């Protein structure tokens, strides 16, 4: 066993640059989503319009995912990410124009909203390429022996951005307005672009350049479904995201059940992210490589239990603690899953595997919110959340028997081999 250095991955310059790029992109993406949600609801006052935003993004992101993974594996990663950033910059710039008061005075509200939906749809197309490109770049800026530590820091940066992005987006709407908030988003995109220019162009590691799309996609899907550690990790995480979507119902709990108002709602919304972030930082110092597969099952089972406790609780403090621990368990899950993907995926098909991951996990966020909303409509909010937690636990227990290789996975052995 090699000695643990919590800053091992950070000692590589290009990996540090990679983290800055990822942080800036997560900030831009999450800020833009919050700002758009606010603007669309302000224009329509229709809750359904918020659901359409997620739908407009997830349809192209999921439908294009496999093809995007094929393209990523065929192309040089830095150049492809530059194109993605330029596309996102263009979309954000057009959003800035659409959100200008003068534009909204000239055109009808319905026209403005559908312009936003169209740009969101285009953003979903860009998103389908960004995720596999970033995943593929990870392995090009850090040695394989440092993947575990690198995955920890990469997940930490993602978590920080996912917490700060919505918060800064909300404050920027209050302080400078919607259209000027779009300029802040454009600024983060420019930052990512400038930092990306400092990373050297890397070789294409795929030896099957020019392979037919159909054959390429078959190979990628076959690899994921034949590699039980990856398939099991994706299945478990998808179950947690799909059925554990209590966050989507937090406004109901804050207003009608716990009766804590906007301030209490803010703390409830932040609790899972804080728990996840603290866990991720701790894991940087105390790796969870030994019996990592077993710990993944325990973590997602613990996540399900936390969701059940939150659903049943009528006390604000208990609810807050339950959500905090849901984030703690989710942090462990994120680290283990990301590390499994990085260690088990061959360099020549990283784009395709990341795209399958995006289909499993990325779509589950929107579908999870939809499932929670439908279940709350049919069963009531409390029963919907408890049902989601119970389903998560059941899937974990059944998966423990379905994926024995994942259950017995020990990443310390992988680490020693490197």
Secondary structure, 3 states (H helix, E strand, C coil): CCCCCCCCHHHCHHHHHHHHHHHHHHHHHHHHHHHHHHHHHHHHCCHHHHHHHHHHHHHHHHHCHHHHHHHHHHCCHHHHHHHHHHHHHHHHHHHHHHCCHHHHHHCCHHHHHHHHHHHHHHHHHHHHHHHHHHHHHHCCCCCHHHHHHHHHHHHHHHHHHHHHHHHHHHHHHHHHCHHHHHHHHHHHHHHHHHHHCCCCCCCCCCCCCCCCHHHHHHHHHHHHHHCHHHHHHHHHHHHHHHHCCHHHHHHHHHHHHCCCHHHHHHHHHHHHHHHHHHHHHHHHHCCCCCCHHHHHHHHHHHHHHHHHHHHHCCCHHHHHHHHHHHHHHHHHHHHHHHHHHHHHCCHHHHHHHHHHHHHHHHHHHHHHHHHHHHHHHHHCHHHHHHHHHHHHHHHHHHHHHHCHHHHCCCHHHHHHHC
